[in-house]
């Protein structure tokens, strides 16, 4: 099947403008709205909360209700997860791999999906499924140069590396063809999130944003 997904949504525009989004994996998020506010204030508006985090749907709803930043759901594996995340207020979805049923939900609900891929064949399939952008994961495996290689056959595909991206290499990923990068534990260490260290997280996010330039 070939889905049609909105590729010019407010969520995607924000990710492209900031050139970054943040993925949060933590044992708990004591104040989701405060977390999103700390990140948005530092220049990273899009925050992806993953289904590996306990209580993630409630956390998504808390951020959506607060109107802070742009909330998305990550590690979305099933139709049910996609539906529950969107009902809670998620404005974009992220998958670790190729997931046709998630693509179908995203298309029907007019929510952009950033679909995980690694090989050229997987990138092609992600686009066939209607991905608004393709998450190259794990990016640490081959580094920034791999993004340049993919740009050859896929000059118009929005590539967003994830996994192993940090303040030291983020600019290189952008220089080699990424339209945005995914900040992970370099910006949101699980322990800092669980402890509610919002000032520390804001400082890390600001440093990451400076590194993009």
URURKA-V496955 format. One record per residue. N is the residue number from 1. RES is the residue in three letters. OMEGA is omega in degrees with one decimal (* if undefined). NEAR is the number of other ideal C-beta (glycine too) atoms within 12 Angstrom. D_LAST is the distance of its C-alpha to the last C-alpha in whole Angstrom. Layout:
BEGIN
{{N,RES,OMEGA,NEAR,D_LAST} {N,RES,OMEGA,NEAR,D_LAST}}
END
This chain:
BEGIN
{{1,UNK,173.7,13,39} {2,UNK,-179.2,16,36} {3,UNK,175.1,31,35} {4,UNK,-177.2,20,33} {5,UNK,179.1,34,30} {6,UNK,-179.7,25,28} {7,UNK,178.9,30,25} {8,UNK,-179.1,16,24} {9,UNK,175.1,27,25} {10,UNK,179.9,23,23} {11,UNK,-179.1,40,22} {12,UNK,178.3,35,20} {13,UNK,179.3,24,19} {14,UNK,178.9,29,17} {15,UNK,-179.2,40,15} {16,UNK,179.9,30,14} {17,UNK,179.5,20,13} {18,UNK,-175.8,34,11} {19,UNK,-178.8,32,10} {20,UNK,163.6,47,12} {21,UNK,-178.5,51,15} {22,UNK,175.0,49,17} {23,UNK,-176.3,46,20} {24,UNK,171.5,46,23} {25,UNK,-175.1,33,26} {26,UNK,177.8,33,28} {27,UNK,175.1,19,32} {28,UNK,176.2,23,32} {29,UNK,-172.6,39,30} {30,UNK,-179.8,21,32} {31,UNK,-175.9,23,30} {32,UNK,-179.0,37,28} {33,UNK,177.9,29,27} {34,UNK,176.6,26,26} {35,UNK,-179.6,45,24} {36,UNK,178.8,42,22} {37,UNK,178.6,26,22} {38,UNK,-179.2,36,20} {39,UNK,-178.6,44,17} {40,UNK,179.2,32,17} {41,UNK,179.2,22,17} {42,UNK,175.9,32,14} {43,UNK,175.9,30,12} {44,UNK,-173.3,45,14} {45,UNK,-175.1,37,17} {46,UNK,178.6,47,18} {47,UNK,-179.2,56,20} {48,UNK,173.9,52,22} {49,UNK,-171.5,50,26} {50,UNK,178.3,38,27} {51,UNK,171.3,33,31} {52,UNK,-179.9,21,31} {53,UNK,178.1,31,31} {54,UNK,177.6,18,34} {55,UNK,-173.0,20,35} {56,UNK,-178.1,35,32} {57,UNK,177.4,30,34} {58,UNK,179.1,22,35} {59,UNK,175.6,38,31} {60,UNK,-178.9,43,30} {61,UNK,-179.5,25,32} {62,UNK,178.9,28,32} {63,UNK,179.6,39,28} {64,UNK,-179.3,30,29} {65,UNK,-179.8,16,32} {66,UNK,180.0,22,30} {67,UNK,-177.3,17,28} {68,UNK,178.0,26,25} {69,UNK,-179.8,40,21} {70,UNK,-172.6,38,22} {71,UNK,176.1,46,24} {72,UNK,178.8,51,25} {73,UNK,-179.7,50,27} {74,UNK,-173.6,43,26} {75,UNK,179.2,31,29} {76,UNK,-173.3,41,31} {77,UNK,-171.6,27,34} {78,UNK,176.1,20,37} {79,UNK,-179.4,23,38} {80,UNK,177.4,17,39} {81,UNK,179.6,32,35} {82,UNK,-179.1,38,34} {83,UNK,-177.6,23,36} {84,UNK,178.6,25,36} {85,UNK,-179.6,43,33} {86,UNK,177.7,33,33} {87,UNK,-179.7,19,36} {88,UNK,177.6,29,34} {89,UNK,178.8,33,31} {90,UNK,-177.7,42,29} {91,UNK,170.7,40,27} {92,UNK,178.4,51,25} {93,UNK,177.1,55,27} {94,UNK,178.0,53,25} {95,UNK,176.1,45,28} {96,UNK,-178.4,33,27} {97,UNK,-176.7,30,29} {98,UNK,-173.6,30,32} {99,UNK,-174.3,33,34} {100,UNK,-176.4,26,36} {101,UNK,175.8,24,37} {102,UNK,177.5,45,34} {103,UNK,179.5,36,33} {104,UNK,178.2,24,36} {105,UNK,-178.9,34,36} {106,UNK,180.0,45,32} {107,UNK,-178.0,29,34} {108,UNK,-177.9,21,37} {109,UNK,179.0,28,35} {110,UNK,178.1,24,32} {111,UNK,-180.0,40,29} {112,UNK,176.2,45,26} {113,UNK,173.3,54,26} {114,UNK,-170.4,53,24} {115,UNK,-177.9,46,26} {116,UNK,177.8,40,26} {117,UNK,176.9,39,26} {118,UNK,-177.0,30,26} {119,UNK,175.1,22,28} {120,UNK,179.2,21,28} {121,UNK,179.2,15,32} {122,UNK,175.7,28,30} {123,UNK,178.4,36,27} {124,UNK,-178.5,21,30} {125,UNK,177.9,27,32} {126,UNK,179.1,43,29} {127,UNK,176.2,31,29} {128,UNK,-179.5,22,33} {129,UNK,175.5,34,33} {130,UNK,180.0,34,30} {131,UNK,176.1,45,27} {132,UNK,175.1,42,24} {133,UNK,-178.5,46,22} {134,UNK,176.7,46,22} {135,UNK,176.9,49,21} {136,UNK,-172.5,49,21} {137,UNK,-1.4,36,23} {138,UNK,-175.6,21,23} {139,UNK,-178.7,39,20} {140,UNK,-173.6,23,20} {141,UNK,-177.6,18,24} {142,UNK,173.2,21,22} {143,UNK,-175.2,22,19} {144,UNK,-178.2,30,16} {145,UNK,179.7,21,18} {146,UNK,177.1,31,21} {147,UNK,178.1,38,18} {148,UNK,178.6,23,19} {149,UNK,-179.5,20,22} {150,UNK,-179.7,36,23} {151,UNK,178.6,26,21} {152,UNK,-179.7,17,24} {153,UNK,-176.2,17,27} {154,UNK,-174.4,28,24} {155,UNK,-175.2,15,22} {156,UNK,-179.4,16,22} {157,UNK,177.2,32,22} {158,UNK,-178.0,37,19} {159,UNK,-179.5,45,18} {160,UNK,180.0,49,17} {161,UNK,179.8,49,17} {162,UNK,180.0,45,18} {163,UNK,-179.2,31,20} {164,UNK,177.2,27,19} {165,UNK,179.7,41,15} {166,UNK,-177.5,30,13} {167,UNK,-178.8,26,10} {168,UNK,-176.8,19,12} {169,UNK,-175.6,28,11} {170,UNK,-179.1,40,9} {171,UNK,178.7,23,7} {172,UNK,177.1,25,10} {173,UNK,178.1,40,12} {174,UNK,-178.9,30,10} {175,UNK,-178.2,20,10} {176,UNK,170.9,26,14} {177,UNK,177.0,30,15} {178,UNK,175.9,39,14} {179,UNK,176.5,37,13} {180,UNK,178.7,44,12} {181,UNK,179.6,49,13} {182,UNK,176.1,51,15} {183,UNK,-179.7,47,15} {184,UNK,-174.0,38,18} {185,UNK,174.9,26,20} {186,UNK,-178.7,31,17} {187,UNK,-176.6,43,16} {188,UNK,176.5,43,20} {189,UNK,-177.6,24,22} {190,UNK,-178.9,25,26} {191,UNK,179.4,16,28} {192,UNK,177.0,28,25} {193,UNK,-178.1,37,26} {194,UNK,-179.4,22,29} {195,UNK,179.8,20,30} {196,UNK,-178.3,21,28} {197,UNK,-172.3,24,26} {198,UNK,178.5,29,23} {199,UNK,177.4,18,22} {200,UNK,179.4,22,21} {201,UNK,177.6,40,19} {202,UNK,178.6,27,17} {203,UNK,178.1,23,16} {204,UNK,179.4,31,15} {205,UNK,178.9,42,13} {206,UNK,178.1,25,12} {207,UNK,178.2,24,10} {208,UNK,179.6,36,9} {209,UNK,177.2,33,7} {210,UNK,-178.7,18,6} {211,UNK,179.6,27,5} {212,UNK,-177.6,32,4} {213,UNK,*,16,0}}
END
